[in-house]
Amino acid sequence: MADFDTIYEETEDDSNNVDFVLPVPDPIIVRGAGNITIFGLSNRFNVEFPTSLTGKVAPEEYRETVLRINSTLKKALPVNVKWLLCGCICCCCTLGCSLWPVVCLNKRTRHSIEKVLDWENSHLYNKLGLHWRLSKQRCDSSSMMEYVLKVEYIPKVSIFHPD
């Protein structure tokens, strides 16, 4: 009866070190489908619904998300191209410093896309167990890097695991 109130600290030897997180499928990659790529960021992404998302998200919701991202890219592309052309023309005289505005504009465009994805994740996709993000990935055909949209599955914790 005296041992009833005693609290014992669990050591690593006593625990079963079993992960109770269910395995998640591989992320879905949405590559750029545009004809212009500036510093790895394509001017648009493919709006075709991937079959691996069937049953997870409606095709209309997926399409709207990609269209929002594409509209952000469409707004930024003309300015980026103009600064890139000006930077390339003046590159020899400025020792490459004339390309900095393009780098900064590209970073601002990536930030805008990430803000759109954060809004979409918080309002829709996290509730469905998905998470969108902009990720840098190596191209299949070359050693160049490109930005892709990654749709990752959020791991689910097993409800049968005791607290």
C-alpha positions as CSV (number, residue, x, y, z in Angstrom):
1,M,0.0,0.0,0.0
2,A,2.9,2.4,0.6
3,D,4.1,1.9,-3.0
4,F,0.7,3.1,-4.4
5,D,1.6,6.8,-4.7
6,T,5.2,6.4,-5.8
7,I,6.0,7.8,-9.3
8,Y,8.7,6.0,-11.1
9,E,10.8,7.6,-13.9
10,E,10.7,5.6,-17.1
11,T,14.2,4.9,-18.5
12,E,15.0,4.1,-22.1
13,D,15.4,0.4,-21.3
14,D,11.8,0.3,-20.1
15,S,10.2,2.0,-23.1
16,N,9.5,0.3,-26.4
17,N,11.0,3.0,-28.7
18,V,8.2,2.3,-31.2
19,D,7.1,5.1,-33.5
20,F,3.4,5.4,-33.5
21,V,3.4,7.7,-36.6
22,L,1.8,6.1,-39.7
23,P,4.0,6.0,-42.8
24,V,3.4,8.8,-45.3
25,P,3.5,8.5,-49.1
26,D,6.2,10.3,-51.1
27,P,5.5,14.0,-51.9
28,I,3.9,15.0,-55.2
29,I,6.2,17.3,-57.3
30,V,4.6,19.9,-59.6
31,R,7.3,21.1,-62.0
32,G,7.3,24.4,-63.9
33,A,5.6,24.2,-67.3
34,G,6.5,27.6,-68.7
35,N,8.8,28.5,-71.5
36,I,10.8,31.1,-69.5
37,T,12.9,30.3,-66.4
38,I,14.7,33.0,-64.5
39,F,17.1,31.9,-61.9
40,G,15.3,28.5,-61.6
41,L,11.8,29.9,-61.2
42,S,9.5,29.1,-64.2
43,N,6.9,31.5,-65.4
44,R,4.0,29.1,-64.8
45,F,3.2,25.7,-63.3
46,N,1.1,22.9,-64.8
47,V,-2.6,23.1,-63.7
48,E,-3.3,19.4,-64.7
49,F,-4.6,17.5,-61.7
50,P,-2.2,14.7,-60.6
51,T,-3.9,11.4,-60.2
52,S,-2.1,10.7,-56.9
53,L,-4.2,13.5,-55.2
54,T,-7.5,11.8,-56.1
55,G,-9.6,11.4,-53.0
56,K,-7.4,13.9,-51.1
57,V,-8.4,17.2,-52.7
58,A,-10.9,18.3,-55.3
59,P,-9.5,19.0,-58.8
60,E,-11.1,22.5,-58.7
61,E,-9.3,23.4,-55.4
62,Y,-6.0,22.2,-56.8
63,R,-6.6,24.1,-60.0
64,E,-7.4,27.3,-58.1
65,T,-4.3,27.1,-56.0
66,V,-2.0,26.6,-59.1
67,L,-3.8,29.5,-60.9
68,R,-3.2,31.8,-57.9
69,I,0.5,30.9,-58.0
70,N,0.6,31.4,-61.8
71,S,-1.1,34.8,-61.5
72,T,1.6,35.8,-59.0
73,L,4.3,34.7,-61.5
74,K,2.5,36.4,-64.4
75,K,2.6,39.8,-62.5
76,A,6.3,39.5,-61.7
77,L,7.6,38.1,-65.0
78,P,7.6,41.3,-67.2
79,V,9.5,43.3,-64.6
80,N,12.0,40.5,-64.0
81,V,12.6,40.1,-67.8
82,K,13.2,43.8,-68.3
83,W,15.7,44.0,-65.4
84,L,17.4,40.8,-66.7
85,L,17.9,42.3,-70.1
86,C,19.2,45.6,-68.7
87,G,21.5,43.7,-66.4
88,C,22.9,41.5,-69.2
89,I,23.5,44.6,-71.4
90,C,25.3,46.4,-68.6
91,C,27.0,43.4,-67.1
92,C,30.5,44.0,-68.6
93,C,30.6,47.6,-67.4
94,T,29.3,46.9,-63.9
95,L,31.3,43.7,-63.4
96,G,28.0,41.7,-62.8
97,C,26.5,44.1,-60.2
98,S,23.8,45.1,-62.7
99,L,22.2,41.6,-62.1
100,W,21.5,42.2,-58.4
101,P,18.1,43.8,-59.1
102,V,17.0,40.7,-60.9
103,V,18.2,38.5,-58.0
104,C,16.3,40.7,-55.5
105,L,13.1,40.7,-57.7
106,N,13.3,36.9,-58.0
107,K,13.6,36.6,-54.2
108,R,10.6,38.8,-53.8
109,T,8.6,36.7,-56.3
110,R,9.5,33.5,-54.4
111,H,8.5,35.2,-51.1
112,S,5.1,36.2,-52.7
113,I,4.6,32.6,-53.8
114,E,5.4,31.3,-50.3
115,K,2.9,33.7,-48.8
116,V,0.2,32.4,-51.2
117,L,1.1,28.9,-50.3
118,D,1.0,29.7,-46.5
119,W,-2.4,31.2,-46.9
120,E,-3.7,28.1,-48.9
121,N,-2.1,25.7,-46.4
122,S,-3.7,27.5,-43.4
123,H,-7.2,27.8,-44.9
124,L,-7.5,24.5,-46.7
125,Y,-4.7,22.0,-47.2
126,N,-3.5,21.5,-43.6
127,K,-7.1,20.5,-42.7
128,L,-6.9,17.9,-45.4
129,G,-3.6,16.5,-44.3
130,L,-1.5,18.2,-47.0
131,H,1.2,20.8,-47.0
132,W,2.3,22.8,-50.1
133,R,5.7,24.4,-50.3
134,L,8.1,25.9,-52.9
135,S,11.3,23.8,-53.0
136,K,14.5,23.9,-54.9
137,Q,15.3,20.7,-56.7
138,R,17.9,19.5,-59.2
139,C,16.7,19.1,-62.8
140,D,16.4,15.6,-64.2
141,S,18.3,16.4,-67.4
142,S,21.1,18.6,-66.1
143,S,22.9,19.8,-63.0
144,M,20.8,23.0,-62.9
145,M,18.5,23.7,-60.0
146,E,14.8,24.6,-60.4
147,Y,12.0,25.6,-58.1
148,V,9.1,23.1,-57.9
149,L,5.9,22.9,-55.9
150,K,6.0,20.1,-53.4
151,V,2.7,18.7,-52.0
152,E,3.6,16.8,-48.9
153,Y,1.4,14.6,-46.8
154,I,1.3,15.5,-43.1
155,P,2.0,12.4,-41.0
156,K,-0.9,11.2,-39.0
157,V,-0.4,10.0,-35.4
158,S,-2.0,6.7,-34.5
159,I,-5.0,7.1,-32.3
160,F,-4.5,3.7,-30.8
161,H,-1.4,4.7,-29.0
162,P,-2.0,5.4,-25.3
163,D,-1.1,8.8,-23.9
